[in-house]
Amino acid sequence: MCRLELPARLDLLAADELAEALEHLRDTPLEVIASGVTHVGALCLQVLLAARLQWARDGVTFRIIDGSDAFASGLARLGLSPTEFQEEENGSSSLGG
């Protein structure tokens, strides 16, 4: 399983780099480490959600682990819960699909 550590600021400037990093890791079981996140912007959240759905469609593990308090707060501010990035017991996404 690969690991990808998220930058502290998941803002507009980080979105392209995040999308590119995820594209290179496609089809690879992935744990995304969110322990150092201090800010979550909508565009980076959209990139993470799209990746989560793509990994689920591909039948590959994708989960975000060790989310910081700021990460959880940022998700909540944008209307989501950290559980959106957890796999259900049958391996499917809690986001549907």
N, CA, C and O of each residue as an XYZ file, in Angstrom:
388
protein
N       0.850     -1.175      0.000
C       0.000      0.000      0.000
C       0.894      1.236      0.000
O       1.834      1.339      0.787
N       0.584      2.171     -0.897
C       1.316      3.435     -0.968
C       0.725      4.417      0.027
O      -0.418      4.287      0.465
N       1.540      5.401      0.369
C       1.095      6.486      1.243
C       1.418      7.811      0.583
O       2.475      7.979     -0.025
N       0.494      8.745      0.710
C       0.676     10.100      0.199
C       0.370     11.061      1.329
O      -0.732     11.052      1.876
N       1.339     11.892      1.681
C       1.122     12.867      2.743
C       0.623     14.170      2.144
O       1.244     14.733      1.242
N      -0.504     14.640      2.656
C      -1.082     15.883      2.168
C      -0.292     17.082      2.689
O       0.260     17.032      3.788
N      -0.236     18.161      1.902
C       0.422     19.375      2.374
C      -0.403     20.043      3.476
O      -1.580     19.728      3.655
N       0.206     20.948      4.195
C      -0.501     21.637      5.269
C      -1.694     22.429      4.738
O      -2.777     22.397      5.323
N      -1.495     23.129      3.646
C      -2.570     23.945      3.072
C      -3.125     23.294      1.810
O      -2.461     23.233      0.775
N      -4.327     22.822      1.922
C      -5.030     22.261      0.768
C      -5.857     23.385      0.155
O      -7.081     23.424      0.286
N      -5.161     24.294     -0.513
C      -5.813     25.462     -1.092
C      -5.736     25.410     -2.608
O      -5.307     24.407     -3.177
N      -6.147     26.475     -3.254
C      -6.172     26.550     -4.702
C      -4.811     26.232     -5.307
O      -4.729     25.556     -6.333
N      -3.756     26.711     -4.686
C      -2.406     26.482     -5.205
C      -1.979     25.018     -5.123
O      -1.143     24.575     -5.910
N      -2.539     24.271     -4.188
C      -2.172     22.867     -4.002
C      -2.979     21.915     -4.880
O      -2.607     20.750     -5.023
N      -4.068     22.384     -5.463
C      -5.003     21.499     -6.160
C      -4.378     20.788     -7.363
O      -4.534     19.575     -7.504
N      -3.680     21.515     -8.225
C      -3.079     20.888     -9.409
C      -2.041     19.846     -9.029
O      -2.011     18.754     -9.595
N      -1.193     20.185     -8.073
C      -0.154     19.248     -7.637
C      -0.774     18.006     -7.013
O      -0.303     16.892     -7.244
N      -1.824     18.190     -6.226
C      -2.513     17.057     -5.606
C      -3.135     16.166     -6.675
O      -3.003     14.944     -6.618
N      -3.811     16.772     -7.648
C      -4.442     15.997     -8.723
C      -3.390     15.219     -9.515
O      -3.610     14.062     -9.874
N      -2.265     15.845     -9.781
C      -1.198     15.174    -10.529
C      -0.615     14.012     -9.732
O      -0.381     12.937    -10.285
N      -0.379     14.219     -8.444
C       0.158     13.152     -7.596
C      -0.801     11.967     -7.553
O      -0.378     10.814     -7.636
N      -2.087     12.254     -7.425
C      -3.079     11.182     -7.386
C      -3.168     10.457     -8.724
O      -3.329      9.237     -8.758
N      -3.065     11.189     -9.815
C      -3.106     10.554    -11.141
C      -1.966      9.554    -11.298
O      -2.153      8.484    -11.877
N      -0.788      9.895    -10.786
C       0.362      8.991    -10.875
C       0.188      7.743    -10.002
O       0.817      6.713    -10.246
N      -0.672      7.845     -8.986
C      -0.879      6.725     -8.066
C      -2.136      5.919     -8.377
O      -2.466      4.979     -7.654
N      -2.833      6.279     -9.442
C      -4.076      5.577     -9.783
C      -3.818      4.077     -9.927
O      -2.750      3.660    -10.377
N      -4.793      3.290     -9.546
C      -4.742      1.827     -9.565
C      -3.814      1.256     -8.498
O      -3.468      0.076     -8.545
N      -3.413      2.080     -7.545
C      -2.541      1.658     -6.449
C      -3.304      1.807     -5.138
O      -3.850      2.879     -4.878
N      -3.360      0.769     -4.303
C      -3.969      0.950     -2.986
C      -3.274      2.117     -2.278
O      -2.045      2.194     -2.259
N      -4.064      3.022     -1.699
C      -3.499      4.276     -1.223
C      -4.059      4.690      0.123
O      -5.268      4.657      0.353
N      -3.150      5.083      1.008
C      -3.505      5.746      2.254
C      -3.003      7.180      2.135
O      -1.823      7.429      1.890
N      -3.925      8.108      2.315
C      -3.603      9.521      2.247
C      -3.521     10.036      3.678
O      -4.492      9.956      4.431
N      -2.364     10.561      4.047
C      -2.114     11.007      5.418
C      -2.476     12.481      5.545
O      -1.922     13.327      4.843
N      -3.408     12.782      6.442
C      -3.897     14.150      6.602
C      -3.545     14.743      7.958
O      -4.195     15.687      8.406
N      -2.530     14.205      8.612
C      -2.188     14.653      9.963
C      -1.624     16.063     10.022
O      -1.749     16.727     11.051
N      -1.004     16.539      8.939
C      -0.399     17.866      8.947
C      -1.255     18.942      8.309
O      -0.804     20.076      8.151
N      -2.477     18.609      7.942
C      -3.341     19.578      7.258
C      -3.807     20.661      8.231
O      -4.304     20.370      9.319
N      -3.632     21.927      7.809
C      -4.080     23.058      8.614
C      -5.218     23.828      7.951
O      -5.885     24.635      8.599
N      -5.442     23.578      6.647
C      -6.491     24.286      5.909
C      -6.997     23.386      4.786
O      -6.207     22.769      4.071
N      -8.334     23.314      4.633
C      -8.942     22.534      3.552
C      -9.799     23.466      2.705
O     -10.761     24.059      3.194
N      -9.442     23.588      1.434
C     -10.231     24.379      0.506
C     -11.135     23.494     -0.329
O     -10.923     22.286     -0.426
N     -12.136     24.101     -0.925
C     -13.146     23.357     -1.678
C     -12.564     22.636     -2.892
O     -12.969     21.510     -3.179
N     -11.628     23.251     -3.609
C     -11.100     22.612     -4.809
C     -10.299     21.357     -4.464
O     -10.438     20.333     -5.133
N      -9.471     21.428     -3.438
C      -8.716     20.230     -3.036
C      -9.647     19.155     -2.496
O      -9.411     17.964     -2.705
N     -10.691     19.565     -1.811
C     -11.661     18.579     -1.348
C     -12.324     17.902     -2.535
O     -12.553     16.693     -2.513
N     -12.629     18.663     -3.558
C     -13.216     18.083     -4.767
C     -12.252     17.090     -5.409
O     -12.680     16.033     -5.874
N     -10.967     17.407     -5.442
C      -9.963     16.499     -5.995
C      -9.931     15.203     -5.186
O      -9.885     14.114     -5.758
N      -9.955     15.319     -3.862
C      -9.928     14.127     -3.005
C     -11.191     13.284     -3.172
O     -11.119     12.055     -3.206
N     -12.335     13.934     -3.274
C     -13.584     13.198     -3.467
C     -13.605     12.485     -4.815
O     -14.047     11.340     -4.910
N     -13.132     13.156     -5.844
C     -13.080     12.529     -7.170
C     -12.143     11.328     -7.156
O     -12.449     10.289     -7.740
N     -11.001     11.472     -6.490
C     -10.065     10.349     -6.386
C     -10.701      9.198     -5.622
O     -10.571      8.041     -6.021
N     -11.384      9.505     -4.533
C     -12.032      8.462     -3.725
C     -13.039      7.677     -4.569
O     -13.093      6.448     -4.511
N     -13.826      8.403     -5.346
C     -14.799      7.735     -6.208
C     -14.116      6.914     -7.301
O     -14.564      5.812     -7.616
N     -13.045      7.438     -7.876
C     -12.337      6.710     -8.932
C     -11.729      5.423     -8.391
O     -11.835      4.370     -9.020
N     -11.089      5.505     -7.221
C     -10.505      4.302     -6.620
C     -11.601      3.286     -6.325
O     -11.403      2.089     -6.533
N     -12.755      3.745     -5.843
C     -13.860      2.827     -5.554
C     -14.346      2.155     -6.837
O     -14.592      0.949     -6.853
N     -14.482      2.923     -7.900
C     -14.909      2.349     -9.192
C     -13.893      1.328     -9.690
O     -14.260      0.317    -10.289
N     -12.625      1.596     -9.441
C     -11.564      0.685     -9.873
C     -11.403     -0.511     -8.931
O     -10.650     -1.438     -9.230
N     -12.108     -0.495     -7.794
C     -12.011     -1.581     -6.827
C     -10.699     -1.599     -6.063
O     -10.219     -2.658     -5.661
N     -10.121     -0.417     -5.864
C      -8.824     -0.296     -5.196
C      -9.009      0.497     -3.896
O      -9.794      1.444     -3.850
N      -8.294      0.110     -2.859
C      -8.386      0.771     -1.566
C      -7.897      2.211     -1.638
O      -6.835      2.493     -2.193
N      -8.681      3.113     -1.073
C      -8.325      4.527     -0.935
C      -8.900      4.985      0.382
O     -10.112      4.923      0.588
N      -8.056      5.438      1.265
C      -8.577      5.970      2.522
C      -7.677      7.091      3.016
O      -6.471      7.116      2.771
N      -8.312      8.012      3.718
C      -7.578      9.094      4.350
C      -7.430      8.725      5.808
O      -8.395      8.354      6.477
N      -6.198      8.832      6.291
C      -5.912      8.426      7.667
C      -5.298      9.581      8.442
O      -4.778     10.535      7.862
N      -5.368      9.476      9.755
C      -4.722     10.420     10.669
C      -5.113     11.869     10.390
O      -4.269     12.764     10.433
N      -6.376     12.092     10.109
C      -6.829     13.454      9.837
C      -6.650     14.367     11.036
O      -7.027     14.019     12.155
N      -6.077     15.532     10.796
C      -5.896     16.525     11.854
C      -7.256     17.110     12.232
O      -8.243     16.930     11.519
N      -7.290     17.811     13.360
C      -8.518     18.500     13.756
C      -8.912     19.528     12.698
O     -10.096     19.701     12.406
N      -7.919     20.209     12.125
C      -8.196     21.204     11.083
C      -8.773     20.541      9.833
O      -9.633     21.115      9.165
N      -8.304     19.339      9.518
C      -8.847     18.608      8.374
C     -10.314     18.283      8.617
O     -11.159     18.521      7.753
N     -10.615     17.742      9.784
C     -12.002     17.402     10.128
C     -12.881     18.650     10.151
O     -14.016     18.616      9.676
N     -12.369     19.744     10.695
C     -13.133     20.997     10.727
C     -13.374     21.536      9.326
O     -14.460     22.031      9.022
N     -12.359     21.440      8.476
C     -12.500     21.893      7.103
C     -13.538     21.087      6.346
O     -14.333     21.645      5.590
N     -13.534     19.778      6.544
C     -14.551     18.938      5.912
C     -15.940     19.322      6.401
O     -16.873     19.451      5.609
N     -16.071     19.504      7.716
C     -17.369     19.859      8.291
C     -17.853     21.202      7.746
O     -19.038     21.367      7.458
N     -16.944     22.153      7.606
C     -17.294     23.469      7.079
C     -17.830     23.367      5.657
O     -18.667     24.164      5.235
N     -17.329     22.366      4.921
C     -17.759     22.158      3.541
C     -18.862     21.097      3.430
O     -19.213     20.671      2.331
N     -19.402     20.679      4.578
C     -20.569     19.807      4.584
C     -20.285     18.316      4.555
O     -21.178     17.528      4.245
N     -19.053     17.909      4.874
C     -18.701     16.489      4.859
C     -18.149     16.036      6.194
O     -17.809     16.844      7.058
N     -18.071     14.738      6.338
C     -17.501     14.102      7.516
C     -16.282     13.296      7.095
O     -16.228     12.818      5.962
N     -15.297     13.134      7.985
C     -14.154     12.275      7.642
C     -14.557     10.854      7.267
O     -13.810     10.164      6.574
N     -15.727     10.408      7.715
C     -16.175      9.049      7.370
C     -16.467      8.916      5.877
O     -16.576      7.798      5.373
N     -16.593     10.022      5.168
C     -16.806      9.969      3.715
C     -15.638      9.291      3.010
O     -15.787      8.807      1.888
N     -14.481      9.253      3.658
C     -13.280      8.694      3.048
C     -12.929      7.316      3.599
O     -11.828      6.816      3.367
N     -13.848      6.708      4.319
C     -13.608      5.371      4.857
C     -14.301      4.349      3.995
O     -15.368      4.607      3.437
N     -13.686      3.182      3.886
C     -14.308      2.089      3.143
C     -15.283      1.370      4.046
O     -15.059      1.230      5.249
N     -16.367      0.917      3.446
C     -17.300      0.078      4.170
C     -16.748     -1.340      4.193
O     -15.808     -1.657      3.464
N     -17.323     -2.178      5.017
C     -16.794     -3.537      5.179
C     -16.758     -4.318      3.877
O     -15.898     -5.185      3.715
N     -17.660     -4.044      2.945
C     -17.671     -4.783      1.671
C     -16.698     -4.196      0.669
O     -16.618     -4.664     -0.466
N     -15.943     -3.156      1.082
C     -14.935     -2.576      0.206
C     -15.440     -1.449     -0.658
O     -14.671     -0.851     -1.410
N     -16.752     -1.142     -0.561
C     -17.284     -0.066     -1.392
C     -17.133      1.280     -0.685
O     -16.881      1.349      0.518
N     -17.292      2.325     -1.455
C     -17.167      3.671     -0.931
C     -18.418      4.081     -0.187
O     -19.522      3.699     -0.573
N     -18.262      4.855      0.880
C     -19.419      5.400      1.553
C     -19.994      6.573      0.769
O     -21.028      7.121      1.149
N     -19.334      6.964     -0.320
C     -19.815      8.044     -1.177
C     -20.759      7.548     -2.247
O     -21.307      8.347     -3.006
N     -20.955      6.275     -2.322
C     -21.815      5.709     -3.361
C     -20.988      5.309     -4.579
O     -19.778      5.529     -4.621
N     -21.647      4.728     -5.553
C     -20.947      4.332     -6.774
C     -20.674      2.933     -6.776
O     -20.088      2.420     -7.729
